Amino acid sequence: MTGKLSIASLSAALVVTSALVILKLAARSQWRREVDGRGGDPGRQLSRSGPRELLDELEDRELETIRYQEEAVRRPRAELFSGPDRVPGSWPGRPWGAGPVSSDWWGRAGRAVGHPLGCSEFRNITGIEFLGSGYTKTVLRGTLQDGTPIALKTVNSQGDEVMCCVRRYGQTRDCHRLAAFKIIKEISLLQKLQHPNVIQLYGQCYHGRLEDAPVITAMMELGTPVEMIQLLQTPWEERFRICLSLVKLLHYLAHSPLGSVLLLDFQPRQFVIVDGELKVTDLDDVSTEELSCKADSDCVLEFPTRNFNLPCTAEGKCHKINEKRNLYNAFRFFFTYLLPYSAPPALTPLLCEIMNATGDLRYGINKTLDTFEDVLYLYKSGFHHINHSQSWLEDYKIFEGFRIRDHSDYKCWPSYNHQGCLLSVYNKEEAAAICHSQQQCQSFIFTQRTTWLGRYLVSFRSSTELVLDVNSTVYMKSSSFKALM
């Protein structure tokens, strides 16, 4: 892929800095002339307070962006790790990083496409389609020359942020610049916050003249929007994966290079799904500031249905308030709906403990991640279904070199195939136990597919009609086999 994207682009640092300088100087040169009361048509002059307020807003946003670009929080190693084997963003079998997060602006940006994308590649994007728009940004879909689909984010000129600004100040181009800083901020954050559950930044393109509203486009990984109704219809294993992804993300954000990162607008719409993994995709509305306090009474964490009181530390900060807010939002927007339903019965006590502890904020993110990984280990290892007192597999006849004739069959919920009963199992014993528990099931077949955890996908059938197939084996209830004879 690197060969296909061989046109050299400007360095990321130079492009971002150029965008900042142009936005800043262009705004100042125009705004300062207007607010200093130069001559001209009085009817076209803006009020002195309006442009100054707009300039102040832009400068505040500029300083915030520069801070995210240049100032990573330096903290002792002991604060970053919850234990000798805990690395932020790591988990069994999938380590994250071998050392400190790189301070390089582009970090892992562009890994999947060979190198950071710039305006040269942007001009060659095809098949651009509108995906959606929000308060500040418009999101488009496009395709690179090699066929890689990507998401494109740019300023929404008709969005509420720009339009409200124009109504207030009457400055279309300058209001567009103000909104453009949110794109730059998001690019800066994506360069700093590098994690498998943060959307991947591929590159960016800045173009435009000083006298016009500049266009800044972020090019990033394409994901599927989170649809809770659809997720509720998926098997528990996939829903658990979504919740686990979220916990890993929040653990990383609590220990990030920028400090504890708070997702201010924590909603399912801020996330997408990429290859089954949940990823945060909107980072323009975050904060790394912990709430200041003088007493415990200043540290009230408020939610629509309940409040929590946190301690005020000796440093004058509310103790882990960003981490706690993120965690409770994860509970109320994701865990409540996705975690407990249709879970393996043996895992229910652990899942109930997770629900109760996060719902009451008794657990921090470190303990929550540990408990999730306990559930993951038990489920992946098959411990959750072991029953030494009964072996249902003994009740099945095995027919190697056969399969069940394909036709419509009974459906079960939740199934990986909505037209039949396709479930994941750890081994043959679990498959036999499932078939025994379903009155319609007379046989089952192991498919060639596995889940993200390596569990087998098994098709459970009510049919007993055998067809020759050297690549298949049928497990049929003995009672069904006797009925055929």
Buried (B, 14 or more C-beta within 10 A) or exposed (E): EEEBBEEEBBEBEEBBBEBBEBBBEBBEEBBEEBBEEEEEEEEEBBEEEBBBBBBEBBBEBBEBBBBBBEEBEEEEEEEBBBEEEBBBBBBEEEEBBEEEBBEEBBBBBBBEBBBBBBBBBBEBBEEEEEBEBBBBBBBBBBBBEEEBEBBBBBBBBEBEBBBEBBEEBBBBBBBBBBBBBBBBBBBBBBBBBBBBBBBBBBBBBBEBEEEEBBBBBBBBBBBEBBEEEEBEEBBBBBBBBBBBBBBBBBBBBBBBBBBBBBBEEBEBEBBBBBEBBBBBBBBBBBBBEBBEBEEBEBBBBEEEEEEBEBBBBEEEBBBBBBBBBBBBBBBBBBBBBBBBEEBBEBBEEBBEBBBEBBBEBEBBBBBBBBBBBBBBEBBBEBEBBEEEEEEBBEBBBEBEEBBBEEEEBBEBEBBBBEEBBBBBBBEBBBBBBBBBEBEEBBBBBBBEEEBEBEBBBBBBBBBBEBEEBEEBBBBBBEEBBEEEE
